[in-house]
Amino acid sequence: MRDDTSLLRAHAAGDPNAFAEVVRRHRDRLWAVALRTTGDREEAADALQDALMSAFRAANNFRGDSAVTTWLHRIVVNACLDRIRRRQARPTVPLPETDVTPAPATDRDTAMDVRQALQQLPVEQRAALVLVDVQGYAVSEAAAMLGVAEGTIKSRCARGRARLALLLGHLRNPGTDPSVPSPISPATSRKEGGA
């Protein structure tokens, strides 16, 4: 069985099936990253398609400085971030998603709360958290995928987690109302050196 790098080289040399094999190997994780980063199925599908088309065209430029999976994830995350930025420039109202898998109402509500909280984070923090906390990549891998330093990933994750803790505190304390602000506001924590 050929490794990913060999498959990319074969694709660049004209093998019509090589790129499809690379995609088949990585599509589930690429889809999960796109979906969690964009927070919208249609946006994720479009971003993933854009990313795979870019990767298909750019495969002959792959230098092998990183693993193929890192290279692919970086392209997918960048495509997602591009779509998010465009969407923020031209906001639309999304249609409600329908979930075909039955789940207990509390699990569904919690998942929806977490998804909504993730969408409130700045895109850079969201991308870092999705890669590290949701997909389980090492900080070094996430840094390579996003093209930033490891310290930047750690910082983005720490800030994103802190914001999520504030946004999702009502899940830990079910008796609290999420619409009531926390006694520790972001402005207060900044004054105390927690920015």
C-alpha positions in Angstrom: 0.0 0.0 0.0 1.4 3.4 -1.0 1.8 6.2 1.5 0.1 9.6 1.1 3.2 11.3 -0.2 3.7 8.6 -2.9 0.0 8.9 -3.8 0.4 12.7 -4.2 3.4 12.2 -6.4 1.5 9.6 -8.5 -1.4 12.1 -8.8 1.0 14.8 -10.0 2.4 12.3 -12.5 -1.0 11.6 -13.9 -2.4 8.7 -12.0 -6.2 9.3 -12.2 -7.0 7.3 -9.0 -4.2 8.5 -6.6 -5.8 11.7 -5.3 -9.1 9.9 -4.7 -7.3 7.5 -2.5 -5.7 10.3 -0.4 -9.2 11.9 0.0 -10.8 8.5 0.9 -8.2 8.1 3.7 -8.7 11.5 5.3 -12.2 12.6 4.3 -13.9 11.9 7.6 -11.5 13.9 9.7 -11.4 16.7 7.1 -15.2 16.8 7.1 -15.3 16.9 10.9 -12.8 19.8 11.0 -14.8 21.7 8.3 -18.1 21.2 10.1 -16.9 22.2 13.5 -15.0 25.2 12.2 -17.8 26.6 10.1 -20.7 25.4 12.3 -22.9 25.0 9.3 -23.3 21.8 7.1 -23.6 23.7 3.8 -20.7 26.0 4.5 -18.6 23.0 5.6 -19.5 21.1 2.5 -18.6 24.1 0.3 -15.4 24.8 2.2 -14.3 21.2 2.0 -15.1 21.1 -1.8 -13.1 24.3 -2.3 -10.2 22.9 -0.2 -10.1 19.6 -2.1 -10.1 21.4 -5.4 -7.2 23.6 -4.3 -5.3 20.5 -3.0 -6.0 18.7 -6.3 -4.6 21.5 -8.3 -1.7 22.2 -5.9 -0.6 18.6 -5.3 2.4 18.9 -7.6 3.7 21.8 -5.4 3.6 19.6 -2.2 7.2 19.7 -1.0 6.9 17.2 1.8 7.9 19.6 4.6 5.0 18.2 6.6 2.7 15.2 6.5 0.1 15.1 3.8 -2.6 15.1 6.4 -1.2 18.3 7.9 -1.1 19.9 4.5 -4.7 18.9 3.7 -6.0 20.1 7.1 -4.3 23.4 6.6 -6.0 23.9 3.3 -9.4 22.9 4.7 -9.0 25.2 7.7 -8.0 28.1 5.5 -11.0 27.4 3.2 -13.3 27.4 6.2 -11.8 30.6 7.6 -12.2 32.3 4.2 -15.9 31.3 4.1 -16.5 32.5 7.7 -14.9 35.9 6.9 -17.0 36.2 3.7 -20.2 35.2 5.7 -19.4 37.8 8.4 -19.1 40.4 5.6 -22.5 39.4 4.2 -24.5 37.8 7.1 -27.5 35.6 6.3 -30.0 33.9 8.5 -29.4 30.1 8.5 -32.3 27.7 8.2 -32.7 25.4 11.2 -30.8 22.1 11.0 -32.7 18.9 11.2 -31.0 16.1 13.1 -31.8 12.6 11.6 -30.3 10.7 14.5 -32.6 10.6 17.6 -30.9 11.7 20.8 -32.1 12.5 24.2 -33.4 16.1 24.4 -30.8 17.1 27.0 -27.9 15.8 24.9 -29.2 17.6 21.9 -29.7 20.8 23.9 -26.2 20.6 25.3 -24.7 19.9 21.9 -26.6 22.9 20.4 -25.4 25.1 23.3 -21.8 24.1 22.7 -22.1 24.7 18.9 -23.6 28.1 19.5 -20.9 29.0 22.0 -18.2 27.9 19.5 -19.7 30.1 16.9 -19.4 33.1 19.3 -15.6 32.7 19.5 -13.3 34.6 17.1 -12.5 32.4 14.1 -8.9 31.9 15.0 -9.7 30.7 18.5 -12.5 28.4 17.1 -10.1 26.9 14.6 -7.5 26.2 17.2 -10.0 24.7 19.6 -11.6 22.5 17.0 -8.2 21.1 15.9 -6.8 20.5 19.4 -9.8 19.9 21.7 -12.4 18.4 19.3 -10.2 16.6 16.8 -7.4 15.7 19.2 -4.4 17.0 17.2 -1.3 17.9 19.1 -0.5 21.6 19.5 2.4 21.2 17.1 0.2 19.7 14.4 -2.4 22.4 14.8 0.3 25.0 14.6 1.5 23.5 11.3 -2.0 23.3 9.9 -2.8 26.9 10.7 0.7 28.2 9.8 1.3 29.8 13.2 3.7 29.2 16.2 2.8 26.6 18.8 2.6 29.4 21.4 -0.1 31.1 19.4 -2.1 27.9 19.3 -1.7 27.5 23.1 -2.8 31.1 23.6 -5.8 30.8 21.3 -6.9 27.6 23.0 -6.5 29.1 26.5 -8.5 32.2 25.5 -11.1 30.2 23.7 -11.6 27.8 26.6 -11.9 30.7 29.0 -14.6 32.3 26.8 -16.4 28.9 26.5 -16.3 28.5 30.2 -18.1 31.8 30.6 -20.6 31.0 27.8 -21.3 27.5 29.0 -21.2 28.0 32.8 -25.0 27.3 33.0 -24.3 23.7 31.9 -22.1 23.1 35.0 -24.7 24.9 37.2 -28.0 23.9 35.8 -30.0 26.2 38.1 -28.4 29.4 36.6 -29.9 31.3 33.8 -27.5 31.6 30.8 -29.0 35.0 29.9 -27.9 36.5 33.3 -24.3 37.7 33.1 -21.6 36.0 35.1 -20.4 38.0 38.2 -16.9 37.8 36.6 -17.2 39.7 33.3 -14.4 39.7 30.6 -13.7 43.3 31.6 -13.2 42.3 35.2 -10.9 39.4 34.3 -8.8 41.7 32.1 -8.2 44.1 35.0 -7.1 41.2 37.1 -4.6 40.1 34.4 -6.6 37.3 32.8 -6.7 38.7 29.3 
